[in-house]
Amino acid sequence: MYLIFNQDGSFVMMSNVIPSSHTGDEYVALKSNEFDPSYEYTMVDGKIVKGSLIPVDENEITRLDAEFAASQYSIDRAAEYPSFGEQLDYIYHNGVDAWKTDIIQPIKNKYPKPSN
């Protein structure tokens, strides 16, 4: 893997390949066998320096967990809906109203949208 830095030594990204957008004189790509995204990295004298543990904002984690939980219903629904082809075939043979009643509504009932 590669750790990519700006010329000033600030960390830009980690990648398994050097992206064409990060070649040239603006960036320095250094090969590395280890990378922990929980830590800060810099480049000093052409070498990778693993810095401090990045602080965790507990309020941000709580907010992101709530945001994820609030959208989980849509992920669950999407996983259970039949393919577009199957749905279109059902509509062709049974009509839109039957599709809504027989295919869509049972899944919406199973995974209701949370009320805020």
N, C-alpha and C positions, 0 to 999 in steps of 0.2 A: 504494500500500500504506500501511498504518497501523502505527505503532509505538505500543503501548499501555503507559502507565506508571501506577504508583500515584501518589497525590498527593505522596508524599515523593520522587518522582523515580526510584524504582527501576523497572527494566524488567520488564514482565509478559509481553508477547507481541508477535509480528508477525502481521498478518492483512491480507488483501485487502479485507475489509469490517470494520466495527466490530460485533463480536458484541453482541447485546442484553444478554448477561450482563456486558458491560464498558462500559456506558453509565452516566451519572449522575455524581454528585459524587465517587465513590470513585476514578475513573479519568480519565486524560487521554489522548486519542487524537490523535497528531500525524501528519500526512501526510508521507511520505518517498518519495523516488525511489530510495533505495539502502538495502540492508541486507545485512550480512555476518554470518552466525551465528557466525563465529569470533571476533567481538569483543564486548566488554561495551558496553552502552548505558545511559545515564542521561538524565534530563531536568533541565536547569538553567535557571532563569528562562524556562520555557516553550519551550526549544529542545532539540533532540536533540544529545547529546554522545556521539560515538563514542569509546570508551575503549580499554583495553588489549586485546591479543590474549589470548583465554582460554587458559590453559595446558592442554596435552594430557598426560594421564596415560597413558604408554606401557603400563603394566601393565594398565590398564583396556581399552585398545585390543586388546592381546593376548588378554585374557579374552573380550572380545566377539567377536573373530574366531574363537576356538576354539568359543564357544557357537554361533555361526552355522554353522560348519563341521559341528558335531555334529548340527545339525538340518537340514542341506541335503538329506539323503536323503529326509526327509518332503516337502519342497518338490518334489523331483524326482518322487517317487511320485505326489503329488497332480496334477501336470501331465500325467502319462501315463495315469492311470486314465480309463476311459470315463465318460461322464456317468452320473448316478444312473439316469436313465431307461433308458439302454442296459444298465446292469448289472442292473436289475430285470427287464428283458425277457429277458436271458440266463438269469437265475435261473428265471423263469417257464417258459422253453422247455427248459432243460437241468438245472435243479436247483442247489441250493446247493453241493454237493460239486464239481460240474463248474465252477461259477463260481470257487470257491476255487482249483481246480487250473489252469484255463485262463486266468483273468483276473487274479486277485490274485497268485498265487505267482510267475509269471514277472516281474512288476514288482518284487515284493519281492526276487527273486533279482538282478535288474538293478541295484537300488538298495538294497543291504543296510544294515541298521541297524548303525552302527559299535559295536564293543565298547569299553567304557570301561576 
